[in-house]
Amino acid sequence: MVLGKKQQYKKSALTDTFHIKELSQSEILRNDSIINTITSEKIAVTLINDSLFTNYSYKDTLFHINENHILRKMNRVLFLKY
């Protein structure tokens, strides 16, 4: 978990193996990448026979801290005043 000045988020490193037929209708395989046609997200893959192998990082934002909120740390404990 990462805590920045304006947001808290979780970073994950993921590996995945799946079959080409498991791609959704919004995903297309182009060269060495899967492209999501809705979000334009591009994920690098390795194609071996009919299987796809991928390693990617995922960032999940847990919450944003706006200008009215104050984040304080005391004795390794974080407090959010809003």
N, C-alpha and C positions, 0 to 999 in steps of 0.2 A: 504494500500500500504506500502511495506517495502523497505527501501533503505539500501543496504549493501555496502561494500567497492567496490565490483566488479560487482554488478548487482542490478537492481530494479525489484521487483516482487510483485504480488498481491496474497494474501492468501484469500481463501474463504472456509467457512464451509457450506457444502451442505447436504440436506436431500432429499431422493427420495423414491418414491413408484412406483412400476411397476409390470406388470404381467410377469410370466416366459416366455411366448411366445414372449415378446418384446426383449429378448436377441438376439444379433447379432450372426452370424455364427462363429465369432472369440471369442465368450465368452461362457464359460461353467460353470455350477453350480456344485461345489464340496463341500459337507458338508455345512458349513456356509459361503462360500465365492464364489464370481464370479471371475474367472480367465480369463484374456484376453490372448489367445494363441499366439498373435502376439507380444505384449509388455511385457508379463509375469506380468502385473499389477494384484494385488490381492485386492479385495474390500470385506470387511466383510459385510454380509447381515443377516437379520432375515427372515426366511421363515414362513409365516402363510398361510395355505391352498395353494392357487396358486399365492399369492402375495409376492413380495420381498420388504423389507424395509431396507434402508441403510442410514448411516451418514458417511460422509467422508470429508477430507480436500483436497483442490485442490490448487496447487501452480502454477501460470502462470508467467513465466519470461517475463518481458516487454523489457528489453534490458540489455546487458552486457557492462561493462566499461573495456576497455583494458588498458595496461600500458601507452599508448600514451595519454589517456584522463585524464583530471584533473577535479574533482568535487569539487566545492567550495560552501560554504553557507554564505550568508550575509543577515542580517535582515530577517531571516526565509525564504529566497528565495534561491533555489539551481540553480547554473550555471554550465553547462558542457562545458569545453573547449576541443576541439579536433582538 
